[in-house]
Amino acid sequence: MNESVITKTSEYFKKKGIILPTLQELCNPEKINGDIKSKLKFIKKDSVNPLNLFRVHWFNSRNENNFSKVPEHIVLPSELTGVEAKIIVNIGRLFPLIDAHKVLAAYGCLLPRILNGSFDYQVNKAIWPSTGNYCRGGVAISKILGLKSVAILPEGMSKERFSWLEKWVENKDDIIRTPGTESNVKEIYDACNQLKRNSKNDIINQFDEYYNYAIHRAVSGPSFEKSFLKVKGDGNLKARLYVSASGSSGTLAAGDYLKEHLNTKIAAVEAIECPTLLYNGYGEHNIQGIGDKHVPLIHNVMNTDFVVGVSDKSTDELNMVFNTDVGQNYLKNRKGLEPSLIKRFPEFGFSAIANIIASIKLAKYLKLGSNDAVITVATDGADLYGSELKKAIDTFKGVYDATSCAEIFGHHLKGASVDHVLELNQMERERIFNLGYYTWVEQQGISIKDFEDRRNQGFWDMHYTSMISLDEKIDEFNSIQ
């Protein structure tokens, strides 16, 4: 604890009108001060206003003036999924500033540094390595708090991500483009290790930050429980699975909460083109935000129950059907889907589509019925992939029509098979856990003891407990005179 830095930062924040929200407020926005909620009615969710910190949660509604009582979610009908199980998709694009949920992870990772005084706003610079949304979240939170920051991401990520960053960073040199695309994480780490030579740079790496794990277990988990209970009502619905793509594995941590409280199984999703967890494999793919040729340090592998592979061809092509007039007309006229549902499909980004396909595959694999639910998440929306949509349409060489849509729907949704579904036994968990050794111990210098400690569930419980205990420190920080 650096008390002088804590006091200095608190005074700095007060001058800027910054109040740090507690985790309880992020889990239950009804607890947010009424005056703050009233002021938020006049503040745009993408504006650089410190009160937007109180929107960094799952309860934002489409009407920016209000919060929802439960997280916004979509229950997919069987006409779309082809399975009886209810697939509940929690919506992340309503988060403020970046229209994606990674702004929550960025807040969770920066928060302890502020509260213990290890980050000095006059000295340090926040370095945000990412494959896309996390670095945008880090830049957004940094700017709101008046902190210096740098974004690191592969040069092959979507044009929309770079366009957003260029508007938010102070200097275009604060965007570092590393070689490769989605799965080239080693190159990101190499850039971080160069920057680490300057002690003023604080590398806030989502792949090894346990706060990333803990904030999702502490905030996303309880939020997803509420949306499930809303769908359940007075019925007999059981939450059988939580399905989330493995990028940094932060969002997967919500599954640890859901397993403890709802007895769900946890499934990690990755691209078939880069099947690291499935088959010790590697490769390139275009499901941006997931599957990065390594096992993240913060993946609680020993508590994961399934791994499911999804092809980026599925996400590319279903993104076309969901976000073009041709595709939407097909879904309405040929598949009989409600227009109100079709209008919401742009809320699904690439990883969301992957999560939906994986949920369908698991529902088939486990033969789930109408009293079973699969909880999953749409971390961002289609608006981040407009340039990728054009590329996909171009591959059809001008012959993209209703017949094309029928083929895509039949192959990737109705025809979704149970291939590339791996149910993890103890031996498989050990295999995946051990894969992480080569990245973290050999390459990144993590001690073997720290690496091995992650086998024990008590290790993860400790980080979760540490995170939820921050609320008292947040109150103290906000009240420093």
C-alpha positions in Angstrom: 0.0 0.0 0.0 1.4 3.4 -1.1 -0.7 5.7 1.1 0.8 8.9 -0.5 -0.1 7.8 -4.0 -3.6 6.7 -2.8 -4.3 10.1 -1.3 -2.9 12.0 -4.3 -4.9 9.9 -6.7 -8.1 10.4 -4.7 -7.6 14.1 -4.7 -7.0 14.1 -8.4 -10.1 12.1 -9.0 -12.2 14.4 -6.9 -11.1 17.4 -9.0 -12.2 15.5 -12.1 -15.5 14.4 -10.6 -14.6 10.7 -10.5 -16.3 8.3 -8.2 -15.4 4.6 -8.4 -18.4 2.3 -8.5 -18.3 -0.7 -6.1 -18.8 -4.3 -7.3 -22.1 -4.5 -5.5 -23.3 -1.5 -7.6 -22.1 -3.2 -10.8 -23.9 -6.4 -9.8 -27.1 -4.5 -8.8 -27.4 -1.0 -10.3 -30.4 -0.4 -8.2 -27.9 0.3 -5.4 -26.3 3.2 -7.3 -26.9 6.6 -5.8 -30.1 8.2 -7.1 -28.4 11.5 -7.9 -25.9 9.6 -10.1 -28.7 7.8 -11.9 -30.5 11.0 -12.6 -27.4 12.6 -14.0 -26.8 9.6 -16.3 -30.1 10.3 -18.1 -28.4 13.3 -19.7 -25.0 11.7 -20.5 -24.4 9.7 -23.7 -23.0 6.2 -23.0 -20.0 6.8 -25.4 -19.0 10.2 -23.9 -15.8 10.7 -21.9 -17.7 11.4 -18.7 -16.6 9.7 -15.4 -20.1 8.9 -14.5 -20.1 6.4 -17.3 -18.2 4.2 -14.9 -21.6 3.5 -13.4 -22.6 1.9 -16.7 -19.8 -0.6 -16.7 -22.2 -3.6 -16.1 -24.7 -5.9 -17.7 -27.8 -4.0 -16.8 -27.8 -1.2 -19.5 -31.0 -1.0 -21.5 -31.6 0.0 -25.0 -33.0 3.2 -23.6 -29.9 4.9 -22.3 -31.9 6.7 -19.6 -32.6 3.6 -17.6 -31.1 0.4 -16.2 -32.8 -3.0 -16.7 -33.8 -5.0 -13.7 -32.1 -8.0 -15.3 -29.4 -8.1 -17.9 -30.6 -7.7 -21.5 -30.7 -11.1 -23.1 -32.2 -13.1 -25.9 -33.8 -16.6 -25.7 -33.2 -18.2 -29.0 -36.2 -20.1 -30.5 -36.0 -23.7 -31.6 -36.9 -22.6 -35.1 -33.4 -21.0 -35.3 -31.4 -23.4 -33.1 -33.0 -26.7 -34.0 -32.9 -27.9 -30.4 -35.5 -27.8 -27.6 -33.2 -26.4 -25.0 -33.5 -22.7 -24.2 -30.3 -20.9 -25.2 -30.0 -17.7 -23.3 -27.7 -15.1 -24.8 -26.6 -12.2 -22.5 -25.9 -9.1 -24.5 -22.6 -7.2 -24.2 -22.9 -4.5 -26.8 -24.8 -2.3 -24.4 -21.8 -1.7 -22.3 -20.6 2.0 -22.5 -17.7 3.5 -24.4 -16.7 0.5 -26.6 -20.0 -1.3 -27.1 -18.4 -4.5 -25.7 -18.1 -6.1 -22.3 -14.3 -5.9 -22.1 -14.6 -2.4 -20.6 -15.6 -4.3 -17.4 -12.4 -6.4 -17.4 -10.3 -3.3 -17.9 -12.0 -1.6 -14.9 -11.5 -4.7 -12.8 -7.8 -4.9 -13.7 -7.0 -1.2 -13.1 -9.1 -0.9 -9.9 -6.8 -2.7 -7.4 -3.8 -0.7 -8.7 -5.6 2.5 -7.9 -6.7 1.3 -4.5 -3.3 0.1 -3.4 -1.4 3.0 -4.8 0.8 0.9 -7.2 -0.3 3.0 -10.2 0.8 6.7 -10.0 -1.1 8.8 -12.5 1.8 11.2 -12.7 4.4 8.6 -13.4 2.9 5.4 -14.8 1.4 4.5 -18.2 -1.2 1.7 -18.6 -0.2 -0.7 -21.3 -3.2 -2.7 -22.6 -2.2 -5.8 -24.7 -5.2 -7.4 -26.5 -6.6 -9.0 -29.6 -9.1 -6.2 -29.9 -11.8 -5.2 -27.4 -9.8 -5.3 -24.1 -7.3 -2.7 -25.3 -10.2 -0.5 -26.3 -11.8 -1.0 -22.9 -8.4 -0.1 -21.3 -8.0 3.0 -23.3 -11.5 4.1 -22.6 -11.2 3.6 -18.8 -7.8 5.2 -18.8 -9.1 8.3 -20.6 -12.1 8.7 -18.3 -9.7 8.5 -15.3 -7.2 10.9 -16.8 -4.4 8.2 -17.1 -1.9 7.7 -19.9 -2.3 4.5 -21.8 -1.1 2.5 -24.8 -3.1 -0.1 -26.9 -1.3 -3.2 -28.3 -3.1 -5.4 -30.8 -2.4 -7.4 -34.0 -2.4 -5.4 -37.2 -4.8 -7.9 -38.8 -7.7 -7.1 -36.5 -10.9 -5.5 -37.9 -10.7 -2.0 -39.3 -13.4 -0.8 -36.9 -11.2 -1.5 -33.9 -8.4 0.7 -35.2 -10.9 3.5 -36.3 -12.2 3.6 -32.7 -8.7 3.6 -31.1 -7.5 6.5 -33.4 -10.3 8.7 -32.0 -9.6 7.9 -28.4 -5.8 7.8 -27.9 -3.9 11.0 -27.3 -1.3 10.1 -30.0 -1.4 7.6 -32.8 1.9 6.3 -31.5 -0.1 5.0 -28.5 -1.5 2.3 -30.9 1.1 -0.5 -31.3 0.3 -2.9 -34.2 2.0 -6.3 -33.8 2.5 -8.8 -36.7 -0.3 -11.2 -37.5 -4.0 -11.6 -36.7 -6.2 -13.1 -34.0 -4.0 -16.0 -32.8 -0.6 -14.2 -32.9 -0.4 -13.6 -29.2 3.3 -14.4 -28.8 4.0 -11.3 -30.9 1.9 -9.2 -28.4 3.9 -10.6 -25.5 7.2 -9.7 -27.2 6.0 -6.1 -27.6 5.0 -6.1 -23.9 8.4 -7.4 -22.8 10.1 -4.6 -24.7 7.9 -2.0 -23.0 8.4 -3.6 -19.6 12.0 -2.5 -19.7 10.7 1.0 -18.8 9.6 0.7 -15.2 7.0 3.4 -15.7 5.0 1.1 -18.1 2.5 -1.0 -16.2 1.6 -4.0 -18.4 -2.0 -4.9 -17.7 -2.2 -8.1 -19.6 -5.7 -9.7 -19.8 -4.2 -13.1 -20.3 -2.3 -13.3 -17.0 -4.3 -10.8 -14.9 -6.2 -12.7 -12.2 -8.3 -9.6 -11.7 -9.7 -10.3 -15.1 -10.8 -13.7 -13.9 -12.1 -12.3 -10.6 -14.1 -9.4 -11.9 -16.1 -11.7 -14.2 -16.7 -14.3 -11.5 -17.8 -11.5 -9.2 -19.9 -9.4 -11.6 -20.7 -11.3 -14.8 -21.5 -14.6 -13.0 -24.2 -13.1 -10.7 -25.6 -11.0 -13.6 -26.0 -14.1 -15.8 -27.7 -15.9 -12.9 -30.3 -13.1 -12.8 -31.1 -13.4 -16.5 -31.4 -17.2 -16.1 -33.8 -16.8 -13.1 -35.9 -14.4 -15.1 -36.3 -16.9 -17.9 -36.9 -19.7 -15.5 -39.7 -17.9 -13.7 -41.8 -20.4 -11.6 -40.9 -23.2 -14.0 -38.6 -26.2 -13.7 -35.9 -24.9 -16.0 -32.4 -26.1 -15.1 -29.2 -24.3 -16.0 -27.2 -27.2 -17.5 -24.3 -25.4 -19.3 -22.4 -22.1 -19.4 -20.7 -21.7 -22.8 -18.1 -19.1 -23.5 -15.3 -18.7 -26.0 -11.8 -18.9 -24.7 -9.9 -15.7 -25.5 -8.2 -14.4 -22.4 -10.6 -16.8 -20.5 -11.8 -13.9 -18.3 -15.5 -14.3 -19.4 -15.2 -18.1 -18.7 -14.8 -17.2 -15.0 -18.5 -16.4 -14.8 -18.9 -20.2 -15.2 -17.2 -20.8 -11.9 -19.8 -18.7 -10.2 -22.7 -20.4 -12.1 -21.3 -23.8 -11.3 -21.2 -23.0 -7.6 -24.7 -21.5 -7.5 -26.6 -23.3 -10.3 -24.6 -26.5 -10.7 -23.9 -25.7 -14.4 -21.2 -27.4 -16.4 -18.6 -25.1 -18.1 -17.7 -25.2 -21.8 -14.9 -23.4 -23.5 -15.2 -22.6 -27.2 -12.3 -22.3 -29.7 -11.9 -22.1 -33.4 -11.4 -25.5 -35.2 -8.8 -23.7 -37.3 -6.7 -23.2 -34.1 -7.6 -26.2 -31.9 -5.2 -25.7 -29.1 -7.4 -27.0 -26.3 -9.0 -29.7 -28.4 -6.0 -31.2 -30.1 -2.8 -29.4 -29.0 -3.1 -27.6 -32.3 -2.4 -24.2 -33.8 -3.4 -22.1 -36.8 -5.0 -18.9 -38.0 -8.7 -18.0 -37.8 -11.1 -15.1 -38.0 -13.3 -15.5 -34.9 -11.9 -12.3 -33.6 -11.5 -12.2 -29.8 -11.0 -16.0 -29.1 -8.6 -18.9 -29.5 -5.0 -17.6 -29.3 -2.7 -20.6 -29.8 -2.0 -20.9 -26.0 -3.7 -21.5 -22.7 -4.2 -18.3 -20.8 -2.7 -18.2 -17.3 -6.1 -17.2 -15.9 -8.0 -20.1 -17.5 -9.2 -22.3 -14.6 -8.7 -25.4 -16.6 -9.3 -27.9 -13.8 -12.9 -26.6 -13.4 -13.7 -26.8 -17.2 -16.0 -29.6 -18.4 -16.1 -29.3 -22.2 -14.2 -27.9 -25.1 -16.1 -27.2 -28.3 -14.7 -26.4 -31.7 -16.4 -24.0 -34.1 -15.2 -23.1 -37.6 -14.6 -19.4 -38.6 -16.4 -20.3 -41.8 -19.6 -20.7 -39.7 -19.2 -17.3 -38.0 -18.2 -15.5 -41.2 -21.2 -16.9 -43.2 -23.8 -16.7 -40.4 -22.7 -13.1 -39.8 -23.8 -12.5 -43.5 -27.2 -14.0 -43.0 -27.8 -12.1 -39.8 -26.7 -8.7 -41.1 -27.8 -8.4 -44.7 -31.3 -7.7 -46.2 -31.0 -10.9 -48.2 -30.3 -12.9 -45.1 -32.9 -11.3 -42.9 -35.6 -11.7 -45.6 -34.7 -15.4 -45.8 -35.0 -15.8 -42.1 -38.4 -14.0 -42.0 -40.0 -15.5 -45.2 -38.5 -18.9 -45.3 -37.8 -19.8 -41.7 -40.7 -17.9 -40.2 -38.7 -16.1 -37.5 -40.3 -13.1 -35.9 -39.1 -9.7 -37.2 -38.5 -8.5 -33.7 -36.0 -11.3 -33.2 -34.3 -10.7 -36.6 -33.8 -7.1 -35.7 -31.7 -8.2 -32.8 -29.3 -10.4 -34.7 -26.8 -7.4 -35.2 -26.2 -7.7 -31.4 -24.2 -10.8 -32.2 -20.5 -10.4 -33.0 -18.3 -13.2 -34.2 -17.6 -14.7 -30.8 -21.3 -14.6 -30.0 -22.2 -16.6 -33.1 -19.4 -19.1 -32.2 -20.9 -19.3 -28.7 -24.4 -19.9 -30.1 -23.2 -22.7 -32.5 -21.3 -24.3 -29.6 -24.4 -24.2 -27.4 -26.4 -25.9 -30.1 -23.7 -28.6 -30.5 -23.7 -29.3 -26.8 -27.4 -29.3 -26.5 -27.4 -32.1 -29.2 -24.5 -33.9 -27.6 -26.2 -34.0 -24.2 -29.7 -34.5 -25.7 -31.0 -31.6 -23.7 -34.8 -31.0 -23.6 -37.2 -28.1 -23.1 -36.6 -28.0 -19.3 -32.9 -27.4 -19.9 -31.1 -24.1 -20.4 -27.7 -23.1 -21.9 -26.4 -19.8 -20.7 -24.0 -18.0 -23.1 -22.9 -14.5 -24.0 -22.6 -12.1 -26.9 -19.6 -10.0 -25.9 -19.9 -7.5 -28.7 -22.1 -6.8 -31.8 -21.9 -7.0 -35.5 -21.0 -3.3 -35.8 -17.4 -4.1 -35.1 -17.2 -6.4 -38.1 -18.6 -4.3 -41.0 -15.4 -4.6 -43.0 -15.3 -8.4 -42.4 -18.9 -8.7 -43.6 -17.9 -7.1 -46.9 -15.0 -9.6 -47.3 -17.3 -12.5 -46.7 -19.8 -11.4 -49.2 -17.0 -10.9 -51.8 -16.1 -14.6 -51.5 -19.5 -15.4 -53.0 -18.5 -13.6 -56.2 -21.8 -11.8 -56.6 -24.0 -14.9 -56.2 -25.2 -14.3 -52.7 -29.0 -14.9 -52.6 -31.7 -16.7 -50.8 -30.3 -20.0 -52.0 -27.0 -19.1 -50.5 -28.7 -18.3 -47.2 -30.5 -21.6 -47.2 -27.2 -23.5 -47.7 -25.6 -21.5 -44.9 -28.5 -22.0 -42.5 -28.7 -25.7 -43.3 -25.0 -26.3 -42.9 -24.1 -24.2 -39.9 -27.3 -24.2 -37.8 -29.7 -27.0 -38.7 -26.8 -29.2 -39.7 -24.6 -28.4 -36.6 -23.1 -31.7 -35.6 -21.5 -33.0 -32.4 -18.0 -33.2 -34.0 -15.2 -31.4 -32.2 -16.9 -31.7 -28.9 -14.6 -32.9 -26.1 -16.0 -33.9 -22.7 -13.1 -33.4 -20.3 -12.0 -36.1 -17.9 -9.2 -35.7 -15.4 -6.6 -36.8 -18.0 -7.8 -34.3 -20.6 -7.8 -31.5 -18.0 -4.3 -32.3 -17.1 -3.2 -32.3 -20.7 -4.7 -28.8 -21.3 -3.3 -27.5 -18.1 0.2 -28.8 -18.9 0.1 -27.1 -22.3 0.3 -23.7 -20.5 3.8 -24.6 -19.2 5.4 -23.7 -22.5 4.0 -20.2 -22.7 4.1 -19.2 -19.0 7.1 -20.9 -17.5 9.4 -21.3 -20.4 8.6 -18.1 -22.4 7.2 -15.6 -19.8 9.1 -16.6 -16.7 6.3 -17.5 -14.4 7.7 -19.6 -11.5 6.8 -23.3 -11.6 5.2 -22.9 -8.1 3.0 -20.1 -9.2 2.0 -22.1 -12.3 1.3 -25.3 -10.3 -0.8 -23.5 -7.7 -3.5 -23.0 -10.3 -4.4 -26.7 -10.1 -6.1 -26.0 -6.8 -9.6 -24.5 -6.7 -8.7 -22.8 -3.5 -6.3 -20.6 -5.5 -9.1 -19.3 -7.7 -11.4 -18.9 -4.7 -8.8 -16.7 -3.1 -8.7 -14.4 -6.1 -12.4 -14.2 -6.2 -12.6 -13.4 -2.4 -9.9 -10.8 -2.8 -11.9 -9.1 -5.6 -15.2 -8.9 -3.7 -13.4 -7.6 -0.6 -12.5 -4.5 -2.6 -15.8 -2.8 -2.0 -14.8 -1.6 1.5 -11.5 -0.1 0.0 -13.5 1.6 -2.8 -15.7 3.3 -0.2 -12.7 4.4 1.8 -11.0 5.7 -1.4 -14.1 7.6 -2.5 -14.4 9.2 1.0 -10.8 10.4 1.4 -11.0 14.1 2.3 
